[in-house]
Amino acid sequence: MFTGLVVERGRVAEAPPPSGRGGRRLVIAHGRALAERLEVGASLAVSGVCLTVIERSADGGGGAWSAVELSPETLSRTTLGDLAAGAEVNLEPALRLGDPLGGHWVQGHADGVGAVVERAEAGAHRALTIAAPAGLGRYLVEKGSVAVDGVSLTVAQCAGDRFAVALIPHTLEVTTLGGLEVGDRVNLEADVLAKYVARQLAELVRESLAERLAGQAGGAAADERRPPAEARSRGPRPGGAAEGDG
């Protein structure tokens, strides 16, 4: 679990080569302070994607670095497979008990890849409009949370599958978001709470509809078994003589 508060920008050592195990191996150079918080098996968010450290060095001759494995699922759902040597990535170690939750709950499970469609400057600030994958917009609300390349941001505006975020100078300086241009692709993760609420509401609606249809079907079956009103009105008269006898 992460918070979407980037601790530093790492640098990709080389384009991710095949790992020989069906995925790709990604080596990231970063500061020693981060390396000391990591160990083999630890979780590390790389531009919003939760990955497992499979090898690390805190003080080797080439500086501190960590290696992670990119699975076929990760390669198909994120931008990490497109990284080139020297590319910068946002890094955040997993949340520890007692750490402040300064952003929002970020799982590091990217929902898909979006694209920057508009960039507007406002002094030292900047606004980005991003087109999300189809269907992701239903989890976005104005003033809600979204993770963009691992950075916890507030949704400023949203319409359909497009939304806008406002970036302060600090975010532009310490994350990779400061270098984004129109057309650039980004990893997106909607707020997990929104996804759970949407799933539960969908289940409630489905169950309610199923119960209503079952009730209507039961009522129709009862109507079929009930004699017509005319037949009921022409039943035997008192004394046993039917209507029309005699």
Biotite code that builds the C-alpha atoms (Angstrom):
import biotite.structure as struc

atoms = struc.array([
    struc.Atom([0.000, 0.000, 0.000], chain_id="A", res_id=1, res_name="MET", atom_name="CA", element="C"),
    struc.Atom([1.225, 3.477, -0.893], chain_id="A", res_id=2, res_name="PHE", atom_name="CA", element="C"),
    struc.Atom([0.089, 7.071, -0.456], chain_id="A", res_id=3, res_name="THR", atom_name="CA", element="C"),
    struc.Atom([0.973, 8.647, -3.801], chain_id="A", res_id=4, res_name="GLY", atom_name="CA", element="C"),
    struc.Atom([3.683, 10.859, -2.286], chain_id="A", res_id=5, res_name="LEU", atom_name="CA", element="C"),
    struc.Atom([6.808, 10.372, -4.389], chain_id="A", res_id=6, res_name="VAL", atom_name="CA", element="C"),
    struc.Atom([10.055, 10.217, -2.398], chain_id="A", res_id=7, res_name="VAL", atom_name="CA", element="C"),
    struc.Atom([12.376, 10.657, -5.378], chain_id="A", res_id=8, res_name="GLU", atom_name="CA", element="C"),
    struc.Atom([12.812, 10.308, -9.119], chain_id="A", res_id=9, res_name="ARG", atom_name="CA", element="C"),
    struc.Atom([14.786, 7.288, -10.218], chain_id="A", res_id=10, res_name="GLY", atom_name="CA", element="C"),
    struc.Atom([16.514, 6.760, -13.550], chain_id="A", res_id=11, res_name="ARG", atom_name="CA", element="C"),
    struc.Atom([16.178, 3.701, -15.784], chain_id="A", res_id=12, res_name="VAL", atom_name="CA", element="C"),
    struc.Atom([19.578, 2.063, -16.330], chain_id="A", res_id=13, res_name="ALA", atom_name="CA", element="C"),
    struc.Atom([18.609, 0.481, -19.670], chain_id="A", res_id=14, res_name="GLU", atom_name="CA", element="C"),
    struc.Atom([15.548, -0.343, -21.732], chain_id="A", res_id=15, res_name="ALA", atom_name="CA", element="C"),
    struc.Atom([13.939, -3.345, -19.973], chain_id="A", res_id=16, res_name="PRO", atom_name="CA", element="C"),
    struc.Atom([15.419, -6.468, -21.606], chain_id="A", res_id=17, res_name="PRO", atom_name="CA", element="C"),
    struc.Atom([13.710, -9.897, -21.554], chain_id="A", res_id=18, res_name="PRO", atom_name="CA", element="C"),
    struc.Atom([14.196, -11.534, -18.179], chain_id="A", res_id=19, res_name="SER", atom_name="CA", element="C"),
    struc.Atom([14.281, -15.054, -19.592], chain_id="A", res_id=20, res_name="GLY", atom_name="CA", element="C"),
    struc.Atom([11.247, -15.935, -17.488], chain_id="A", res_id=21, res_name="ARG", atom_name="CA", element="C"),
    struc.Atom([8.477, -14.514, -19.650], chain_id="A", res_id=22, res_name="GLY", atom_name="CA", element="C"),
    struc.Atom([8.745, -10.917, -18.459], chain_id="A", res_id=23, res_name="GLY", atom_name="CA", element="C"),
    struc.Atom([11.240, -8.071, -18.548], chain_id="A", res_id=24, res_name="ARG", atom_name="CA", element="C"),
    struc.Atom([13.871, -6.959, -16.070], chain_id="A", res_id=25, res_name="ARG", atom_name="CA", element="C"),
    struc.Atom([13.910, -3.292, -15.095], chain_id="A", res_id=26, res_name="LEU", atom_name="CA", element="C"),
    struc.Atom([16.913, -1.793, -13.285], chain_id="A", res_id=27, res_name="VAL", atom_name="CA", element="C"),
    struc.Atom([16.466, 1.621, -11.672], chain_id="A", res_id=28, res_name="ILE", atom_name="CA", element="C"),
    struc.Atom([19.197, 3.818, -10.222], chain_id="A", res_id=29, res_name="ALA", atom_name="CA", element="C"),
    struc.Atom([18.191, 5.856, -7.167], chain_id="A", res_id=30, res_name="HIS", atom_name="CA", element="C"),
    struc.Atom([19.482, 7.392, -3.965], chain_id="A", res_id=31, res_name="GLY", atom_name="CA", element="C"),
    struc.Atom([21.104, 5.471, -1.152], chain_id="A", res_id=32, res_name="ARG", atom_name="CA", element="C"),
    struc.Atom([18.495, 6.583, 1.387], chain_id="A", res_id=33, res_name="ALA", atom_name="CA", element="C"),
    struc.Atom([15.779, 4.809, -0.590], chain_id="A", res_id=34, res_name="LEU", atom_name="CA", element="C"),
    struc.Atom([17.971, 1.736, -1.070], chain_id="A", res_id=35, res_name="ALA", atom_name="CA", element="C"),
    struc.Atom([18.354, 1.421, 2.699], chain_id="A", res_id=36, res_name="GLU", atom_name="CA", element="C"),
    struc.Atom([14.560, 1.218, 3.054], chain_id="A", res_id=37, res_name="ARG", atom_name="CA", element="C"),
    struc.Atom([14.374, -1.602, 0.532], chain_id="A", res_id=38, res_name="LEU", atom_name="CA", element="C"),
    struc.Atom([15.336, -5.250, 0.618], chain_id="A", res_id=39, res_name="GLU", atom_name="CA", element="C"),
    struc.Atom([14.802, -8.190, -1.704], chain_id="A", res_id=40, res_name="VAL", atom_name="CA", element="C"),
    struc.Atom([11.093, -8.998, -1.670], chain_id="A", res_id=41, res_name="GLY", atom_name="CA", element="C"),
    struc.Atom([10.036, -5.459, -0.728], chain_id="A", res_id=42, res_name="ALA", atom_name="CA", element="C"),
    struc.Atom([7.365, -3.566, -2.650], chain_id="A", res_id=43, res_name="SER", atom_name="CA", element="C"),
    struc.Atom([8.330, -0.499, -4.653], chain_id="A", res_id=44, res_name="LEU", atom_name="CA", element="C"),
    struc.Atom([5.949, 1.724, -6.609], chain_id="A", res_id=45, res_name="ALA", atom_name="CA", element="C"),
    struc.Atom([7.503, 2.660, -9.954], chain_id="A", res_id=46, res_name="VAL", atom_name="CA", element="C"),
    struc.Atom([5.506, 5.404, -11.671], chain_id="A", res_id=47, res_name="SER", atom_name="CA", element="C"),
    struc.Atom([2.399, 4.137, -9.903], chain_id="A", res_id=48, res_name="GLY", atom_name="CA", element="C"),
    struc.Atom([2.969, 0.404, -10.425], chain_id="A", res_id=49, res_name="VAL", atom_name="CA", element="C"),
    struc.Atom([3.584, -1.850, -7.417], chain_id="A", res_id=50, res_name="CYS", atom_name="CA", element="C"),
    struc.Atom([6.581, -4.097, -8.144], chain_id="A", res_id=51, res_name="LEU", atom_name="CA", element="C"),
    struc.Atom([8.705, -6.512, -6.145], chain_id="A", res_id=52, res_name="THR", atom_name="CA", element="C"),
    struc.Atom([12.411, -5.839, -5.659], chain_id="A", res_id=53, res_name="VAL", atom_name="CA", element="C"),
    struc.Atom([14.303, -8.930, -6.827], chain_id="A", res_id=54, res_name="ILE", atom_name="CA", element="C"),
    struc.Atom([17.809, -7.513, -6.466], chain_id="A", res_id=55, res_name="GLU", atom_name="CA", element="C"),
    struc.Atom([19.317, -4.378, -4.980], chain_id="A", res_id=56, res_name="ARG", atom_name="CA", element="C"),
    struc.Atom([22.533, -2.581, -4.138], chain_id="A", res_id=57, res_name="SER", atom_name="CA", element="C"),
    struc.Atom([22.879, 0.212, -1.611], chain_id="A", res_id=58, res_name="ALA", atom_name="CA", element="C"),
    struc.Atom([26.493, 1.194, -2.110], chain_id="A", res_id=59, res_name="ASP", atom_name="CA", element="C"),
    struc.Atom([27.940, -0.596, -5.112], chain_id="A", res_id=60, res_name="GLY", atom_name="CA", element="C"),
    struc.Atom([30.517, 1.011, -7.363], chain_id="A", res_id=61, res_name="GLY", atom_name="CA", element="C"),
    struc.Atom([27.765, 2.082, -9.742], chain_id="A", res_id=62, res_name="GLY", atom_name="CA", element="C"),
    struc.Atom([25.658, 3.685, -7.011], chain_id="A", res_id=63, res_name="GLY", atom_name="CA", element="C"),
    struc.Atom([22.435, 2.471, -5.420], chain_id="A", res_id=64, res_name="ALA", atom_name="CA", element="C"),
    struc.Atom([19.955, 0.643, -7.610], chain_id="A", res_id=65, res_name="TRP", atom_name="CA", element="C"),
    struc.Atom([17.061, -1.823, -7.535], chain_id="A", res_id=66, res_name="SER", atom_name="CA", element="C"),
    struc.Atom([15.940, -4.445, -10.038], chain_id="A", res_id=67, res_name="ALA", atom_name="CA", element="C"),
    struc.Atom([12.315, -5.494, -10.532], chain_id="A", res_id=68, res_name="VAL", atom_name="CA", element="C"),
    struc.Atom([10.531, -7.989, -12.788], chain_id="A", res_id=69, res_name="GLU", atom_name="CA", element="C"),
    struc.Atom([7.825, -6.770, -15.175], chain_id="A", res_id=70, res_name="LEU", atom_name="CA", element="C"),
    struc.Atom([5.164, -9.420, -15.741], chain_id="A", res_id=71, res_name="SER", atom_name="CA", element="C"),
    struc.Atom([3.175, -9.764, -19.003], chain_id="A", res_id=72, res_name="PRO", atom_name="CA", element="C"),
    struc.Atom([0.180, -8.274, -17.132], chain_id="A", res_id=73, res_name="GLU", atom_name="CA", element="C"),
    struc.Atom([2.228, -5.235, -16.111], chain_id="A", res_id=74, res_name="THR", atom_name="CA", element="C"),
    struc.Atom([3.563, -4.808, -19.633], chain_id="A", res_id=75, res_name="LEU", atom_name="CA", element="C"),
    struc.Atom([0.043, -4.901, -21.105], chain_id="A", res_id=76, res_name="SER", atom_name="CA", element="C"),
    struc.Atom([-1.548, -2.475, -18.635], chain_id="A", res_id=77, res_name="ARG", atom_name="CA", element="C"),
    struc.Atom([1.181, 0.115, -18.012], chain_id="A", res_id=78, res_name="THR", atom_name="CA", element="C"),
    struc.Atom([3.796, 2.258, -19.731], chain_id="A", res_id=79, res_name="THR", atom_name="CA", element="C"),
    struc.Atom([6.772, 0.553, -18.068], chain_id="A", res_id=80, res_name="LEU", atom_name="CA", element="C"),
    struc.Atom([7.590, -1.674, -21.031], chain_id="A", res_id=81, res_name="GLY", atom_name="CA", element="C"),
    struc.Atom([8.163, 1.445, -23.159], chain_id="A", res_id=82, res_name="ASP", atom_name="CA", element="C"),
    struc.Atom([10.812, 2.953, -20.889], chain_id="A", res_id=83, res_name="LEU", atom_name="CA", element="C"),
    struc.Atom([14.140, 3.820, -22.486], chain_id="A", res_id=84, res_name="ALA", atom_name="CA", element="C"),
    struc.Atom([17.560, 4.103, -20.877], chain_id="A", res_id=85, res_name="ALA", atom_name="CA", element="C"),
    struc.Atom([17.818, 7.346, -18.914], chain_id="A", res_id=86, res_name="GLY", atom_name="CA", element="C"),
    struc.Atom([14.048, 7.784, -18.513], chain_id="A", res_id=87, res_name="ALA", atom_name="CA", element="C"),
    struc.Atom([12.950, 9.081, -15.124], chain_id="A", res_id=88, res_name="GLU", atom_name="CA", element="C"),
    struc.Atom([10.352, 7.315, -12.983], chain_id="A", res_id=89, res_name="VAL", atom_name="CA", element="C"),
    struc.Atom([8.541, 8.240, -9.779], chain_id="A", res_id=90, res_name="ASN", atom_name="CA", element="C"),
    struc.Atom([9.528, 6.051, -6.828], chain_id="A", res_id=91, res_name="LEU", atom_name="CA", element="C"),
    struc.Atom([7.757, 5.385, -3.526], chain_id="A", res_id=92, res_name="GLU", atom_name="CA", element="C"),
    struc.Atom([8.467, 2.585, -1.037], chain_id="A", res_id=93, res_name="PRO", atom_name="CA", element="C"),
    struc.Atom([5.576, 0.784, 0.627], chain_id="A", res_id=94, res_name="ALA", atom_name="CA", element="C"),
    struc.Atom([3.822, 2.522, 3.502], chain_id="A", res_id=95, res_name="LEU", atom_name="CA", element="C"),
    struc.Atom([5.120, 1.507, 6.944], chain_id="A", res_id=96, res_name="ARG", atom_name="CA", element="C"),
    struc.Atom([3.107, 1.326, 10.133], chain_id="A", res_id=97, res_name="LEU", atom_name="CA", element="C"),
    struc.Atom([3.167, 4.790, 11.657], chain_id="A", res_id=98, res_name="GLY", atom_name="CA", element="C"),
    struc.Atom([3.982, 6.605, 8.411], chain_id="A", res_id=99, res_name="ASP", atom_name="CA", element="C"),
    struc.Atom([1.744, 9.626, 7.703], chain_id="A", res_id=100, res_name="PRO", atom_name="CA", element="C"),
    struc.Atom([-0.962, 9.121, 5.099], chain_id="A", res_id=101, res_name="LEU", atom_name="CA", element="C"),
    struc.Atom([-0.438, 12.373, 3.263], chain_id="A", res_id=102, res_name="GLY", atom_name="CA", element="C"),
    struc.Atom([-2.024, 11.471, -0.062], chain_id="A", res_id=103, res_name="GLY", atom_name="CA", element="C"),
    struc.Atom([-4.683, 8.773, -0.443], chain_id="A", res_id=104, res_name="HIS", atom_name="CA", element="C"),
    struc.Atom([-4.782, 4.970, -0.452], chain_id="A", res_id=105, res_name="TRP", atom_name="CA", element="C"),
    struc.Atom([-2.848, 3.900, -3.552], chain_id="A", res_id=106, res_name="VAL", atom_name="CA", element="C"),
    struc.Atom([-2.486, 0.194, -4.281], chain_id="A", res_id=107, res_name="GLN", atom_name="CA", element="C"),
    struc.Atom([-0.072, 0.442, -7.164], chain_id="A", res_id=108, res_name="GLY", atom_name="CA", element="C"),
    struc.Atom([-2.506, -1.584, -9.304], chain_id="A", res_id=109, res_name="HIS", atom_name="CA", element="C"),
    struc.Atom([-2.804, 0.531, -12.440], chain_id="A", res_id=110, res_name="ALA", atom_name="CA", element="C"),
    struc.Atom([-6.262, 0.494, -14.036], chain_id="A", res_id=111, res_name="ASP", atom_name="CA", element="C"),
    struc.Atom([-4.868, 1.439, -17.419], chain_id="A", res_id=112, res_name="GLY", atom_name="CA", element="C"),
    struc.Atom([-2.985, 4.003, -19.437], chain_id="A", res_id=113, res_name="VAL", atom_name="CA", element="C"),
    struc.Atom([-4.255, 7.496, -20.161], chain_id="A", res_id=114, res_name="GLY", atom_name="CA", element="C"),
    struc.Atom([-2.931, 10.276, -22.377], chain_id="A", res_id=115, res_name="ALA", atom_name="CA", element="C"),
    struc.Atom([-2.343, 13.979, -21.793], chain_id="A", res_id=116, res_name="VAL", atom_name="CA", element="C"),
    struc.Atom([-4.649, 15.878, -24.167], chain_id="A", res_id=117, res_name="VAL", atom_name="CA", element="C"),
    struc.Atom([-4.232, 19.437, -22.891], chain_id="A", res_id=118, res_name="GLU", atom_name="CA", element="C"),
    struc.Atom([-1.684, 21.417, -20.918], chain_id="A", res_id=119, res_name="ARG", atom_name="CA", element="C"),
    struc.Atom([-2.339, 24.910, -19.586], chain_id="A", res_id=120, res_name="ALA", atom_name="CA", element="C"),
    struc.Atom([0.061, 27.173, -17.700], chain_id="A", res_id=121, res_name="GLU", atom_name="CA", element="C"),
    struc.Atom([-1.031, 29.423, -14.834], chain_id="A", res_id=122, res_name="ALA", atom_name="CA", element="C"),
    struc.Atom([2.074, 31.216, -13.652], chain_id="A", res_id=123, res_name="GLY", atom_name="CA", element="C"),
    struc.Atom([4.275, 28.625, -11.915], chain_id="A", res_id=124, res_name="ALA", atom_name="CA", element="C"),
    struc.Atom([1.303, 26.254, -11.739], chain_id="A", res_id=125, res_name="HIS", atom_name="CA", element="C"),
    struc.Atom([0.024, 23.948, -14.463], chain_id="A", res_id=126, res_name="ARG", atom_name="CA", element="C"),
    struc.Atom([-3.220, 22.159, -15.337], chain_id="A", res_id=127, res_name="ALA", atom_name="CA", element="C"),
    struc.Atom([-3.299, 18.905, -17.251], chain_id="A", res_id=128, res_name="LEU", atom_name="CA", element="C"),
    struc.Atom([-6.306, 17.344, -18.946], chain_id="A", res_id=129, res_name="THR", atom_name="CA", element="C"),
    struc.Atom([-6.033, 13.586, -19.306], chain_id="A", res_id=130, res_name="ILE", atom_name="CA", element="C"),
    struc.Atom([-8.086, 11.147, -21.375], chain_id="A", res_id=131, res_name="ALA", atom_name="CA", element="C"),
    struc.Atom([-8.626, 7.973, -19.355], chain_id="A", res_id=132, res_name="ALA", atom_name="CA", element="C"),
    struc.Atom([-9.397, 4.513, -20.756], chain_id="A", res_id=133, res_name="PRO", atom_name="CA", element="C"),
    struc.Atom([-13.067, 3.906, -21.543], chain_id="A", res_id=134, res_name="ALA", atom_name="CA", element="C"),
    struc.Atom([-15.092, 3.200, -18.396], chain_id="A", res_id=135, res_name="GLY", atom_name="CA", element="C"),
    struc.Atom([-12.597, 4.594, -15.889], chain_id="A", res_id=136, res_name="LEU", atom_name="CA", element="C"),
    struc.Atom([-14.445, 7.908, -15.703], chain_id="A", res_id=137, res_name="GLY", atom_name="CA", element="C"),
    struc.Atom([-17.250, 6.402, -13.612], chain_id="A", res_id=138, res_name="ARG", atom_name="CA", element="C"),
    struc.Atom([-14.803, 6.161, -10.703], chain_id="A", res_id=139, res_name="TYR", atom_name="CA", element="C"),
    struc.Atom([-13.796, 9.837, -10.906], chain_id="A", res_id=140, res_name="LEU", atom_name="CA", element="C"),
    struc.Atom([-15.548, 12.685, -9.110], chain_id="A", res_id=141, res_name="VAL", atom_name="CA", element="C"),
    struc.Atom([-14.685, 16.337, -8.781], chain_id="A", res_id=142, res_name="GLU", atom_name="CA", element="C"),
    struc.Atom([-12.460, 16.859, -5.705], chain_id="A", res_id=143, res_name="LYS", atom_name="CA", element="C"),
    struc.Atom([-11.920, 13.106, -5.505], chain_id="A", res_id=144, res_name="GLY", atom_name="CA", element="C"),
    struc.Atom([-8.531, 11.398, -5.723], chain_id="A", res_id=145, res_name="SER", atom_name="CA", element="C"),
    struc.Atom([-6.643, 9.819, -8.619], chain_id="A", res_id=146, res_name="VAL", atom_name="CA", element="C"),
    struc.Atom([-3.078, 8.565, -9.003], chain_id="A", res_id=147, res_name="ALA", atom_name="CA", element="C"),
    struc.Atom([-1.235, 9.717, -12.137], chain_id="A", res_id=148, res_name="VAL", atom_name="CA", element="C"),
    struc.Atom([2.104, 7.943, -12.626], chain_id="A", res_id=149, res_name="ASP", atom_name="CA", element="C"),
    struc.Atom([2.005, 7.219, -8.909], chain_id="A", res_id=150, res_name="GLY", atom_name="CA", element="C"),
    struc.Atom([1.341, 10.808, -7.801], chain_id="A", res_id=151, res_name="VAL", atom_name="CA", element="C"),
    struc.Atom([-1.712, 11.402, -5.609], chain_id="A", res_id=152, res_name="SER", atom_name="CA", element="C"),
    struc.Atom([-3.726, 14.228, -7.170], chain_id="A", res_id=153, res_name="LEU", atom_name="CA", element="C"),
    struc.Atom([-7.116, 15.865, -6.731], chain_id="A", res_id=154, res_name="THR", atom_name="CA", element="C"),
    struc.Atom([-9.542, 15.772, -9.638], chain_id="A", res_id=155, res_name="VAL", atom_name="CA", element="C"),
    struc.Atom([-10.255, 19.417, -10.499], chain_id="A", res_id=156, res_name="ALA", atom_name="CA", element="C"),
    struc.Atom([-12.831, 18.709, -13.201], chain_id="A", res_id=157, res_name="GLN", atom_name="CA", element="C"),
    struc.Atom([-14.204, 15.619, -14.894], chain_id="A", res_id=158, res_name="CYS", atom_name="CA", element="C"),
    struc.Atom([-16.524, 14.890, -17.792], chain_id="A", res_id=159, res_name="ALA", atom_name="CA", element="C"),
    struc.Atom([-16.985, 11.409, -19.178], chain_id="A", res_id=160, res_name="GLY", atom_name="CA", element="C"),
    struc.Atom([-13.599, 9.723, -19.383], chain_id="A", res_id=161, res_name="ASP", atom_name="CA", element="C"),
    struc.Atom([-11.648, 12.997, -19.328], chain_id="A", res_id=162, res_name="ARG", atom_name="CA", element="C"),
    struc.Atom([-10.478, 14.779, -16.213], chain_id="A", res_id=163, res_name="PHE", atom_name="CA", element="C"),
    struc.Atom([-8.233, 17.675, -15.216], chain_id="A", res_id=164, res_name="ALA", atom_name="CA", element="C"),
    struc.Atom([-5.705, 17.981, -12.408], chain_id="A", res_id=165, res_name="VAL", atom_name="CA", element="C"),
    struc.Atom([-3.911, 21.049, -11.048], chain_id="A", res_id=166, res_name="ALA", atom_name="CA", element="C"),
    struc.Atom([-0.169, 20.748, -10.383], chain_id="A", res_id=167, res_name="LEU", atom_name="CA", element="C"),
    struc.Atom([1.593, 23.005, -7.883], chain_id="A", res_id=168, res_name="ILE", atom_name="CA", element="C"),
    struc.Atom([5.234, 24.046, -8.429], chain_id="A", res_id=169, res_name="PRO", atom_name="CA", element="C"),
    struc.Atom([6.508, 21.505, -5.856], chain_id="A", res_id=170, res_name="HIS", atom_name="CA", element="C"),
    struc.Atom([4.863, 18.604, -7.709], chain_id="A", res_id=171, res_name="THR", atom_name="CA", element="C"),
    struc.Atom([6.266, 19.848, -11.003], chain_id="A", res_id=172, res_name="LEU", atom_name="CA", element="C"),
    struc.Atom([9.763, 19.963, -9.502], chain_id="A", res_id=173, res_name="GLU", atom_name="CA", element="C"),
    struc.Atom([9.972, 16.672, -7.594], chain_id="A", res_id=174, res_name="VAL", atom_name="CA", element="C"),
    struc.Atom([8.007, 14.307, -9.884], chain_id="A", res_id=175, res_name="THR", atom_name="CA", element="C"),
    struc.Atom([8.076, 13.358, -13.538], chain_id="A", res_id=176, res_name="THR", atom_name="CA", element="C"),
    struc.Atom([4.768, 15.156, -14.110], chain_id="A", res_id=177, res_name="LEU", atom_name="CA", element="C"),
    struc.Atom([6.674, 18.391, -14.709], chain_id="A", res_id=178, res_name="GLY", atom_name="CA", element="C"),
    struc.Atom([8.007, 16.988, -17.976], chain_id="A", res_id=179, res_name="GLY", atom_name="CA", element="C"),
    struc.Atom([4.723, 15.768, -19.433], chain_id="A", res_id=180, res_name="LEU", atom_name="CA", element="C"),
    struc.Atom([3.704, 17.049, -22.852], chain_id="A", res_id=181, res_name="GLU", atom_name="CA", element="C"),
    struc.Atom([0.487, 16.675, -24.837], chain_id="A", res_id=182, res_name="VAL", atom_name="CA", element="C"),
    struc.Atom([0.360, 13.131, -26.189], chain_id="A", res_id=183, res_name="GLY", atom_name="CA", element="C"),
    struc.Atom([2.420, 11.574, -23.384], chain_id="A", res_id=184, res_name="ASP", atom_name="CA", element="C"),
    struc.Atom([1.001, 8.402, -21.826], chain_id="A", res_id=185, res_name="ARG", atom_name="CA", element="C"),
    struc.Atom([0.560, 7.988, -18.074], chain_id="A", res_id=186, res_name="VAL", atom_name="CA", element="C"),
    struc.Atom([-0.384, 5.190, -15.685], chain_id="A", res_id=187, res_name="ASN", atom_name="CA", element="C"),
    struc.Atom([-3.732, 5.776, -13.979], chain_id="A", res_id=188, res_name="LEU", atom_name="CA", element="C"),
    struc.Atom([-5.254, 4.311, -10.835], chain_id="A", res_id=189, res_name="GLU", atom_name="CA", element="C"),
    struc.Atom([-8.703, 5.327, -9.633], chain_id="A", res_id=190, res_name="ALA", atom_name="CA", element="C"),
    struc.Atom([-9.468, 5.554, -5.924], chain_id="A", res_id=191, res_name="ASP", atom_name="CA", element="C"),
    struc.Atom([-9.964, 1.990, -4.660], chain_id="A", res_id=192, res_name="VAL", atom_name="CA", element="C"),
    struc.Atom([-12.822, 3.133, -2.401], chain_id="A", res_id=193, res_name="LEU", atom_name="CA", element="C"),
    struc.Atom([-14.708, 4.406, -5.450], chain_id="A", res_id=194, res_name="ALA", atom_name="CA", element="C"),
    struc.Atom([-14.250, 1.042, -7.165], chain_id="A", res_id=195, res_name="LYS", atom_name="CA", element="C"),
    struc.Atom([-15.584, -0.894, -4.175], chain_id="A", res_id=196, res_name="TYR", atom_name="CA", element="C"),
    struc.Atom([-18.595, 1.407, -3.824], chain_id="A", res_id=197, res_name="VAL", atom_name="CA", element="C"),
    struc.Atom([-19.383, 1.116, -7.544], chain_id="A", res_id=198, res_name="ALA", atom_name="CA", element="C"),
    struc.Atom([-19.142, -2.694, -7.381], chain_id="A", res_id=199, res_name="ARG", atom_name="CA", element="C"),
    struc.Atom([-21.413, -2.917, -4.345], chain_id="A", res_id=200, res_name="GLN", atom_name="CA", element="C"),
    struc.Atom([-24.002, -0.578, -5.870], chain_id="A", res_id=201, res_name="LEU", atom_name="CA", element="C"),
    struc.Atom([-23.980, -2.608, -9.076], chain_id="A", res_id=202, res_name="ALA", atom_name="CA", element="C"),
    struc.Atom([-24.574, -5.796, -7.072], chain_id="A", res_id=203, res_name="GLU", atom_name="CA", element="C"),
    struc.Atom([-27.433, -4.210, -5.130], chain_id="A", res_id=204, res_name="LEU", atom_name="CA", element="C"),
    struc.Atom([-29.088, -3.009, -8.327], chain_id="A", res_id=205, res_name="VAL", atom_name="CA", element="C"),
    struc.Atom([-28.677, -6.451, -9.911], chain_id="A", res_id=206, res_name="ARG", atom_name="CA", element="C"),
    struc.Atom([-30.169, -8.217, -6.883], chain_id="A", res_id=207, res_name="GLU", atom_name="CA", element="C"),
    struc.Atom([-33.055, -5.740, -6.652], chain_id="A", res_id=208, res_name="SER", atom_name="CA", element="C"),
    struc.Atom([-33.839, -6.172, -10.345], chain_id="A", res_id=209, res_name="LEU", atom_name="CA", element="C"),
    struc.Atom([-33.697, -9.971, -10.046], chain_id="A", res_id=210, res_name="ALA", atom_name="CA", element="C"),
    struc.Atom([-36.115, -9.898, -7.083], chain_id="A", res_id=211, res_name="GLU", atom_name="CA", element="C"),
    struc.Atom([-38.508, -7.591, -8.949], chain_id="A", res_id=212, res_name="ARG", atom_name="CA", element="C"),
    struc.Atom([-38.501, -9.814, -12.026], chain_id="A", res_id=213, res_name="LEU", atom_name="CA", element="C"),
    struc.Atom([-39.027, -12.902, -9.868], chain_id="A", res_id=214, res_name="ALA", atom_name="CA", element="C"),
    struc.Atom([-41.998, -11.194, -8.174], chain_id="A", res_id=215, res_name="GLY", atom_name="CA", element="C"),
    struc.Atom([-43.523, -10.242, -11.510], chain_id="A", res_id=216, res_name="GLN", atom_name="CA", element="C"),
    struc.Atom([-43.086, -13.798, -12.804], chain_id="A", res_id=217, res_name="ALA", atom_name="CA", element="C"),
    struc.Atom([-44.755, -15.203, -9.671], chain_id="A", res_id=218, res_name="GLY", atom_name="CA", element="C"),
    struc.Atom([-47.691, -12.814, -10.021], chain_id="A", res_id=219, res_name="GLY", atom_name="CA", element="C"),
    struc.Atom([-48.171, -13.742, -13.668], chain_id="A", res_id=220, res_name="ALA", atom_name="CA", element="C"),
    struc.Atom([-48.205, -17.460, -12.803], chain_id="A", res_id=221, res_name="ALA", atom_name="CA", element="C"),
    struc.Atom([-50.832, -16.891, -10.105], chain_id="A", res_id=222, res_name="ALA", atom_name="CA", element="C"),
    struc.Atom([-52.996, -14.977, -12.575], chain_id="A", res_id=223, res_name="ASP", atom_name="CA", element="C"),
    struc.Atom([-52.823, -17.888, -15.015], chain_id="A", res_id=224, res_name="GLU", atom_name="CA", element="C"),
    struc.Atom([-54.071, -20.333, -12.356], chain_id="A", res_id=225, res_name="ARG", atom_name="CA", element="C"),
    struc.Atom([-56.968, -18.089, -11.235], chain_id="A", res_id=226, res_name="ARG", atom_name="CA", element="C"),
    struc.Atom([-60.336, -18.811, -13.018], chain_id="A", res_id=227, res_name="PRO", atom_name="CA", element="C"),
    struc.Atom([-61.638, -16.008, -15.240], chain_id="A", res_id=228, res_name="PRO", atom_name="CA", element="C"),
    struc.Atom([-63.970, -13.532, -13.539], chain_id="A", res_id=229, res_name="ALA", atom_name="CA", element="C"),
    struc.Atom([-66.907, -14.564, -15.765], chain_id="A", res_id=230, res_name="GLU", atom_name="CA", element="C"),
    struc.Atom([-66.565, -18.235, -14.779], chain_id="A", res_id=231, res_name="ALA", atom_name="CA", element="C"),
    struc.Atom([-66.502, -17.315, -11.118], chain_id="A", res_id=232, res_name="ARG", atom_name="CA", element="C"),
    struc.Atom([-69.666, -15.212, -11.473], chain_id="A", res_id=233, res_name="SER", atom_name="CA", element="C"),
    struc.Atom([-71.560, -18.118, -13.101], chain_id="A", res_id=234, res_name="ARG", atom_name="CA", element="C"),
    struc.Atom([-71.038, -20.600, -10.290], chain_id="A", res_id=235, res_name="GLY", atom_name="CA", element="C"),
    struc.Atom([-73.922, -22.721, -8.804], chain_id="A", res_id=236, res_name="PRO", atom_name="CA", element="C"),
    struc.Atom([-76.861, -20.818, -7.255], chain_id="A", res_id=237, res_name="ARG", atom_name="CA", element="C"),
    struc.Atom([-78.044, -21.547, -3.746], chain_id="A", res_id=238, res_name="PRO", atom_name="CA", element="C"),
    struc.Atom([-80.100, -24.773, -3.748], chain_id="A", res_id=239, res_name="GLY", atom_name="CA", element="C"),
    struc.Atom([-77.968, -26.423, -6.384], chain_id="A", res_id=240, res_name="GLY", atom_name="CA", element="C"),
    struc.Atom([-79.669, -24.979, -9.471], chain_id="A", res_id=241, res_name="ALA", atom_name="CA", element="C"),
    struc.Atom([-77.353, -23.462, -11.947], chain_id="A", res_id=242, res_name="ALA", atom_name="CA", element="C"),
    struc.Atom([-78.115, -20.196, -13.676], chain_id="A", res_id=243, res_name="GLU", atom_name="CA", element="C"),
    struc.Atom([-80.555, -20.836, -16.558], chain_id="A", res_id=244, res_name="GLY", atom_name="CA", element="C"),
    struc.Atom([-81.969, -24.168, -15.171], chain_id="A", res_id=245, res_name="ASP", atom_name="CA", element="C"),
    struc.Atom([-85.727, -24.723, -15.007], chain_id="A", res_id=246, res_name="GLY", atom_name="CA", element="C"),
])
